[in-house]
């Protein structure tokens, strides 16, 4: 039993000083895993702890918490417990609600790795569960033995993933280990339990090697998902980065565009939308050739198209940023981008006027704002100027406005008011709004 666990730790690069937290439910799988990690911690010199999540769903939950606490005390393993409130009205049911609450609690652990007791039977059940729900390649990849840490998130270890449930239970009995039994695991009203107790046995009766075969299939899906991620990274780079060049994007076929957008969503920590919603977004992108301004809702994110560029942003628009004084800085942050101040001659704002001003600041537009861009043109409302410039409505609230002594002198994407414009040969400062930093 120690060999498979040590192999996964070696694959992950767990070494001296690494902090590994065993996620301890009290069931046989996590109890066996904790004992194996205890045997390895001194030789590999990693720091071991354990965490238990009290869901409050069973009358025995307090007893399970006490069992885990006492076990860790005997093994001299630092122990942390969490009590969570599980939503009873979760759209995907109580199982999904408990899982979300559990993972949210475990994410609070200050560690490098979270170690779970999932095994090969769990892998097969997870694959079937996801396939029955119509999962794609990534969903069918199920669980990986090693998930590397990323973006402040602890890595995941599943050292028992290559072992059958029966092997783990046999080892526990041979070593006289005690564990707890969650009575809900026998309740076939839960989909995963029904798969475990009814469907998998029926499949194994017809195909005796079904569970290992399903686990191998999950590994194949995992490899394929990795290749799709590589393709998405390459396509993003070819399309100019996170803010995509619309023309280059539309030269890809729909499957690659969808793969790229899904990958970008995962980088933002957001689940991909329904396949039908993404297909509709692609249809609208094709119809406009990424030339007409669009903002397409895709769940928590929106796909935005403006001036030939395509990007994803949060669907809920934040309010306009607070005003910021400008004191000669080369740039100021604004609405997820930057306002750069570039020195020049005969362009932009008059440097002399800026230096004489009592107050210079960047702020949001105010209702009724007007601007005159040239001496032979009338003052125009900002709304009309935005319409002429093709600036979509959702961007207008975020336009940066540079005010000199309270008077609008420049608007991002629109230009410089004539009264503040730099004369030919005069030293000037040209503000430039980089919409996405």
C-alpha positions as CSV (number, residue, x, y, z in Angstrom):
1,X,0.0,0.0,0.0
2,X,2.9,2.4,0.7
3,X,4.3,2.0,-2.8
4,X,1.4,3.5,-4.7
5,X,1.1,6.4,-2.2
6,X,4.9,7.1,-2.4
7,X,4.7,6.9,-6.2
8,X,2.0,9.6,-6.4
9,X,3.9,11.8,-3.9
10,X,7.1,11.5,-6.0
11,X,5.1,12.3,-9.2
12,X,3.9,15.5,-7.6
13,X,7.3,16.4,-6.3
14,X,6.4,16.4,-2.7
15,X,9.6,16.9,-0.8
16,X,11.0,18.4,2.4
17,X,9.0,21.2,3.8
18,X,5.9,20.6,1.6
19,X,2.6,20.9,3.6
20,X,0.3,18.0,2.9
21,X,-3.3,18.0,4.3
22,X,-5.2,14.7,4.4
23,X,-8.9,15.2,3.9
24,X,-10.2,12.9,6.5
25,X,-13.9,11.9,6.4
26,X,-13.3,9.0,8.8
27,X,-14.2,6.4,6.1
28,X,-11.9,3.5,5.4
29,X,-10.3,5.2,2.3
30,X,-9.2,8.4,4.1
31,X,-8.2,6.4,7.2
32,X,-5.9,4.2,5.2
33,X,-4.5,7.2,3.4
34,X,-3.7,9.0,6.6
35,X,-1.9,5.9,8.0
36,X,0.2,5.6,4.8
37,X,1.1,9.3,4.8
38,X,2.1,9.0,8.5
39,X,4.5,6.3,7.5
40,X,6.0,8.4,4.7
41,X,6.2,11.8,6.3
42,X,9.5,11.3,8.2
43,X,11.4,9.8,5.3
44,X,10.2,12.5,2.9
45,X,10.2,15.2,5.6
46,X,6.9,16.8,4.5
47,X,4.6,18.5,7.0
48,X,1.4,16.5,7.5
49,X,-2.0,17.7,8.8
50,X,-5.6,16.5,8.5
51,X,-8.9,18.3,8.0
52,X,-12.5,17.1,8.6
53,X,-15.7,18.7,7.3
54,X,-18.8,18.4,9.5
55,X,-21.8,18.7,7.1
56,X,-24.4,18.4,9.8
57,X,-26.5,16.1,7.6
58,X,-26.3,12.9,9.7
59,X,-27.2,12.3,13.3
60,X,-23.8,10.6,13.6
61,X,-21.8,13.6,12.3
62,X,-20.6,14.6,15.8
63,X,-19.4,11.0,16.4
64,X,-17.5,11.1,13.1
65,X,-15.8,14.4,14.1
66,X,-14.8,12.9,17.4
67,X,-13.4,9.8,15.8
68,X,-11.2,11.8,13.4
69,X,-10.0,14.1,16.2
70,X,-9.0,11.1,18.4
71,X,-7.3,9.3,15.5
72,X,-5.2,12.3,14.6
73,X,-4.3,12.8,18.3
74,X,-3.0,9.1,18.4
75,X,-1.0,9.6,15.2
76,X,0.3,13.0,16.3
77,X,-1.1,14.7,13.3
78,X,-2.3,18.3,13.6
79,X,-6.1,18.3,13.1
80,X,-8.5,21.0,11.8
81,X,-12.3,20.7,11.5
82,X,-14.9,22.8,9.7
83,X,-18.6,23.0,10.2
84,X,-20.5,24.0,7.1
85,X,-24.1,24.8,6.2
86,X,-25.3,22.7,3.2
87,X,-28.0,24.2,0.9
88,X,-31.1,22.1,0.9
89,X,-32.4,23.8,-2.3
90,X,-29.3,23.3,-4.5
91,X,-30.5,22.8,-8.1
92,X,-28.3,19.7,-8.5
93,X,-29.4,18.2,-5.2
94,X,-28.0,17.7,-1.8
95,X,-25.0,15.7,-3.0
96,X,-23.7,18.6,-5.1
97,X,-24.5,21.0,-2.3
98,X,-22.5,19.0,0.2
99,X,-19.6,18.7,-2.2
100,X,-19.5,22.4,-2.9
101,X,-19.6,23.2,0.8
102,X,-16.9,20.7,1.6
103,X,-14.5,21.9,-1.1
104,X,-15.1,25.6,-0.1
105,X,-14.1,24.7,3.5
106,X,-11.0,22.7,2.5
107,X,-9.9,25.6,0.3
108,X,-9.3,27.5,3.5
109,X,-6.5,25.1,4.6
110,X,-3.1,26.7,4.5
111,X,-1.2,24.0,2.7
112,X,0.5,23.1,-0.5
113,X,-1.4,19.9,-1.2
114,X,-4.8,18.4,-0.3
115,X,-4.8,14.6,-0.3
116,X,-8.0,12.7,-1.0
117,X,-8.8,9.0,-0.5
118,X,-10.5,8.5,-3.9
119,X,-9.8,5.1,-5.4
120,X,-10.4,3.3,-8.7
121,X,-14.0,2.4,-8.0
122,X,-14.7,6.1,-7.3
123,X,-13.0,6.9,-10.6
124,X,-15.2,4.5,-12.6
125,X,-18.4,5.8,-10.8
126,X,-17.4,9.4,-11.4
127,X,-16.9,8.7,-15.1
128,X,-20.2,7.0,-15.5
129,X,-22.0,9.7,-13.5
130,X,-20.6,12.4,-15.8
131,X,-21.2,10.5,-19.0
132,X,-24.8,10.0,-18.0
133,X,-25.0,13.8,-17.6
134,X,-23.5,14.4,-21.1
135,X,-20.0,15.5,-20.1
136,X,-17.4,16.4,-22.7
137,X,-13.8,15.3,-22.9
138,X,-12.8,17.3,-19.8
139,X,-15.6,16.1,-17.7
140,X,-15.0,12.5,-18.8
141,X,-11.4,12.9,-17.6
142,X,-12.9,12.6,-14.1
143,X,-10.1,12.7,-11.5
144,X,-6.4,12.9,-11.8
145,X,-3.9,11.4,-9.4
146,X,-2.0,14.8,-9.3
147,X,-3.4,18.2,-9.9
148,X,-0.7,20.8,-9.6
149,X,-1.2,24.0,-7.5
150,X,-2.3,27.0,-9.4
151,X,-3.3,30.7,-8.8
152,X,-3.1,30.4,-5.0
153,X,-5.0,27.1,-5.0
154,X,-3.5,24.1,-3.3
155,X,-2.7,21.1,-5.5
156,X,-4.7,17.9,-5.3
157,X,-3.3,14.4,-4.6
158,X,-5.2,11.1,-5.0
159,X,-2.6,8.5,-4.0
160,X,-5.1,5.6,-3.9
161,X,-6.6,6.2,-7.3
162,X,-5.0,3.1,-8.8
163,X,-6.4,0.8,-6.1
164,X,-9.7,-1.0,-5.9
165,X,-12.0,-0.4,-2.9
166,X,-11.7,-4.1,-2.0
167,X,-7.9,-3.8,-1.8
168,X,-8.1,-0.8,0.5
169,X,-10.6,-2.5,2.8
170,X,-8.6,-5.7,2.9
171,X,-5.5,-3.8,3.9
172,X,-7.4,-1.9,6.6
173,X,-8.7,-5.2,8.1
174,X,-5.3,-6.9,7.9
175,X,-3.9,-4.0,10.0
176,X,-6.8,-3.9,12.4
177,X,-7.8,-0.3,11.6
178,X,-11.0,1.2,12.7
179,X,-13.1,3.5,10.6
180,X,-16.7,4.9,10.4
181,X,-19.5,4.1,8.0
182,X,-21.6,6.9,6.5
183,X,-25.1,5.4,6.4
184,X,-26.0,7.7,3.5
185,X,-23.6,5.7,1.2
186,X,-26.2,3.0,1.1
187,X,-29.1,5.3,0.1
188,X,-29.8,4.6,-3.5
189,X,-31.9,7.7,-3.9
190,X,-28.6,9.5,-4.5
191,X,-27.4,9.1,-8.1
192,X,-23.8,8.2,-7.3
193,X,-24.9,5.5,-4.8
194,X,-27.3,4.0,-7.3
195,X,-24.4,3.8,-9.8
196,X,-22.2,2.2,-7.1
197,X,-24.7,-0.4,-5.8
198,X,-26.8,-1.2,-8.9
199,X,-25.2,-0.1,-12.2
200,X,-21.5,-0.9,-11.7
201,X,-22.2,-4.5,-10.3
202,X,-24.4,-5.2,-13.3
203,X,-21.8,-3.9,-15.7
204,X,-19.1,-5.9,-13.9
205,X,-21.2,-9.1,-14.2
206,X,-21.2,-8.7,-18.0
207,X,-17.7,-7.2,-18.3
208,X,-15.5,-8.4,-15.3
209,X,-12.7,-5.9,-16.1
210,X,-15.1,-3.0,-16.4
211,X,-13.9,-0.9,-13.5
212,X,-10.2,-0.9,-14.4
213,X,-11.2,-0.3,-18.1
214,X,-13.3,2.7,-17.1
215,X,-10.4,4.1,-15.1
216,X,-8.1,3.7,-18.1
217,X,-10.7,5.4,-20.2
218,X,-10.6,8.3,-17.8
219,X,-6.9,8.5,-18.2
220,X,-7.2,8.6,-22.0
221,X,-9.8,11.4,-21.6
222,X,-7.4,13.3,-19.3
223,X,-4.6,13.1,-21.9
224,X,-7.0,14.3,-24.6
225,X,-8.2,17.2,-22.4
226,X,-4.5,18.2,-21.9
227,X,-4.0,18.3,-25.7
228,X,-7.1,20.5,-26.1
229,X,-5.7,22.9,-23.5
230,X,-2.4,23.0,-25.4
231,X,-4.3,23.8,-28.6
232,X,-6.3,26.5,-26.9
233,X,-3.1,28.2,-25.6
234,X,-1.6,28.1,-29.2
235,X,-4.8,29.5,-30.7
236,X,-5.0,32.3,-28.1
237,X,-1.4,33.3,-28.9
238,X,-2.1,33.1,-32.7
239,X,-5.1,35.4,-32.1
240,X,-3.2,38.0,-30.3
241,X,-3.5,37.1,-26.6
242,X,-6.4,37.2,-24.1
243,X,-8.1,40.0,-26.1
244,X,-8.5,38.2,-29.4
245,X,-8.2,39.5,-32.9
246,X,-11.7,38.9,-34.3
247,X,-10.6,38.2,-37.9
248,X,-7.9,35.7,-36.8
249,X,-10.4,34.1,-34.4
250,X,-13.1,33.6,-37.1
251,X,-10.5,31.9,-39.3
252,X,-10.7,29.0,-36.9
253,X,-13.5,26.5,-37.1
254,X,-16.3,26.5,-34.6
255,X,-15.0,23.6,-32.6
256,X,-11.6,25.4,-32.0
257,X,-13.3,28.7,-31.1
258,X,-15.5,26.9,-28.6
259,X,-12.5,25.1,-27.2
260,X,-10.6,28.4,-26.9
261,X,-13.4,30.2,-25.2
262,X,-14.0,27.4,-22.7
263,X,-10.3,27.3,-21.9
264,X,-10.3,31.1,-21.3
265,X,-13.3,30.7,-19.0
266,X,-11.5,28.1,-16.9
267,X,-8.5,30.5,-16.6
268,X,-11.0,33.0,-15.2
269,X,-12.3,30.4,-12.7
270,X,-15.7,30.2,-14.4
271,X,-17.6,27.1,-15.6
272,X,-18.4,27.0,-19.3
273,X,-22.0,27.7,-20.3
274,X,-24.4,25.3,-21.9
275,X,-23.4,24.0,-25.3
276,X,-26.5,25.6,-26.9
277,X,-25.6,29.1,-25.4
278,X,-22.1,28.9,-26.7
279,X,-23.3,27.8,-30.1
280,X,-25.6,30.8,-30.2
281,X,-22.7,33.1,-29.3
282,X,-20.6,31.6,-32.1
283,X,-23.5,32.1,-34.6
284,X,-23.7,35.8,-33.7
285,X,-20.0,36.2,-34.0
286,X,-20.0,34.7,-37.5
287,X,-23.0,36.8,-38.5
288,X,-21.3,40.1,-37.6
289,X,-17.8,39.0,-38.6
290,X,-16.7,40.5,-35.2
291,X,-17.2,44.0,-36.7
292,X,-20.4,45.2,-35.0
293,X,-20.3,45.8,-31.2
294,X,-21.8,42.9,-29.3
295,X,-22.0,41.8,-25.7
296,X,-23.3,38.2,-25.4
297,X,-24.2,36.8,-21.9
298,X,-22.6,33.5,-21.2
299,X,-23.5,32.8,-17.6
300,X,-21.2,34.5,-15.2
301,X,-19.2,35.9,-18.2
302,X,-20.0,37.9,-21.2
303,X,-18.3,37.6,-24.6
304,X,-17.6,41.2,-25.9
305,X,-16.9,42.3,-29.4
306,X,-15.7,45.8,-30.2
307,X,-13.6,47.3,-33.0
308,X,-12.6,43.9,-34.3
309,X,-11.5,42.6,-30.8
310,X,-13.1,39.8,-28.9
311,X,-12.7,39.2,-25.1
312,X,-14.4,37.7,-22.1
313,X,-15.4,39.8,-19.0
314,X,-17.6,39.5,-16.0
315,X,-21.3,39.6,-17.0
316,X,-22.1,41.9,-14.1
317,X,-20.7,45.3,-14.9
318,X,-19.0,47.1,-12.1
319,X,-19.8,50.7,-11.4
320,X,-17.6,53.4,-12.7
321,X,-14.3,53.7,-10.8
322,X,-13.8,56.5,-8.3
323,X,-12.1,59.7,-9.6
324,X,-8.3,59.7,-9.5
325,X,-6.1,62.8,-9.3
326,X,-3.3,63.0,-11.9
327,X,0.0,64.3,-10.7
328,X,2.2,63.6,-13.6
329,X,2.2,59.8,-13.5
330,X,3.0,57.9,-16.7
331,X,-0.3,56.0,-16.3
332,X,-3.3,55.5,-14.1
333,X,-5.3,52.3,-13.7
334,X,-8.9,52.6,-15.0
335,X,-11.8,50.1,-15.3
336,X,-9.5,47.1,-15.8
337,X,-7.2,48.9,-18.2
338,X,-4.8,51.8,-18.1
339,X,-4.8,55.5,-19.1
340,X,-1.3,56.1,-20.4
341,X,0.1,59.7,-20.6
342,X,2.5,60.0,-23.5
343,X,4.6,63.1,-24.0
344,X,4.8,64.6,-27.5
345,X,4.9,67.7,-29.6
346,X,1.9,69.2,-31.3
347,X,-0.5,66.5,-30.1
348,X,-2.7,65.8,-27.1
349,X,-3.3,68.2,-24.3
350,X,-1.4,71.4,-23.8
351,X,1.4,70.7,-21.3
352,X,1.3,74.4,-20.3
353,X,-2.4,74.3,-19.5
354,X,-1.9,71.1,-17.5
355,X,0.9,72.7,-15.4
356,X,-1.2,75.8,-14.7
357,X,-4.3,73.8,-13.6
358,X,-5.3,73.7,-10.0
359,X,-6.9,70.2,-10.4
360,X,-6.4,67.5,-12.9
361,X,-8.2,64.2,-12.5
362,X,-9.6,61.2,-14.4
363,X,-13.2,60.5,-13.6
364,X,-16.3,58.9,-15.1
365,X,-18.6,60.8,-17.4
366,X,-21.5,62.8,-15.9
367,X,-25.0,63.1,-17.5
368,X,-25.4,65.9,-20.1
369,X,-21.7,66.1,-20.8
370,X,-20.8,67.9,-24.1
371,X,-17.5,68.2,-25.9
372,X,-16.2,70.3,-28.9
373,X,-13.4,68.5,-30.7
374,X,-12.6,71.2,-33.3
375,X,-12.9,74.9,-33.7
376,X,-15.1,74.6,-36.8
377,X,-17.5,72.0,-35.2
378,X,-20.2,72.6,-32.6
379,X,-20.3,71.1,-29.2
380,X,-21.8,67.7,-29.2
381,X,-23.2,65.5,-26.5
382,X,-21.0,62.6,-25.4
383,X,-23.8,60.2,-26.3
384,X,-23.7,61.4,-29.9
385,X,-20.0,61.4,-30.1
386,X,-19.9,57.8,-28.8
387,X,-22.5,56.7,-31.4
388,X,-20.3,58.3,-34.1
389,X,-17.2,56.6,-32.8
390,X,-19.0,53.2,-32.6
391,X,-18.5,52.9,-28.8
392,X,-21.1,50.4,-27.5
393,X,-23.4,51.4,-24.7
394,X,-21.9,49.0,-22.2
395,X,-18.5,50.7,-22.5
396,X,-19.7,54.2,-22.2
397,X,-20.1,54.1,-18.4
398,X,-16.4,53.1,-18.1
399,X,-15.0,55.8,-20.4
400,X,-12.3,57.8,-18.7
401,X,-12.8,61.5,-18.7
402,X,-9.8,63.8,-17.9
403,X,-11.0,67.0,-16.2
404,X,-8.9,70.1,-16.0
405,X,-10.2,72.3,-13.1
406,X,-13.6,70.5,-13.4
407,X,-14.0,70.9,-17.2
408,X,-13.9,67.8,-19.5
409,X,-10.7,68.1,-21.6
410,X,-10.4,64.6,-23.0
411,X,-12.5,61.4,-23.2
412,X,-11.0,58.0,-23.9
413,X,-11.9,56.8,-27.4
414,X,-13.3,60.2,-28.3
415,X,-10.5,62.7,-28.2
416,X,-9.3,66.1,-26.9
417,X,-11.5,69.1,-26.4
418,X,-10.4,71.9,-28.7
419,X,-10.0,74.4,-25.9
420,X,-7.3,72.3,-24.3
421,X,-5.6,70.9,-27.4
422,X,-1.9,71.3,-27.9
423,X,-0.9,73.8,-30.7
424,X,1.5,72.9,-33.5
425,X,5.0,72.8,-32.2
426,X,3.9,73.0,-28.6
427,X,4.8,70.5,-25.9
428,X,1.9,68.2,-25.1
429,X,0.7,65.2,-23.2
430,X,-1.5,62.7,-25.0
431,X,-3.7,60.5,-22.9
432,X,-4.3,57.0,-24.4
433,X,-6.8,54.6,-22.9
434,X,-5.7,51.0,-23.1
435,X,-9.0,49.3,-22.4
436,X,-7.6,46.1,-21.1
437,X,-4.2,46.0,-19.3
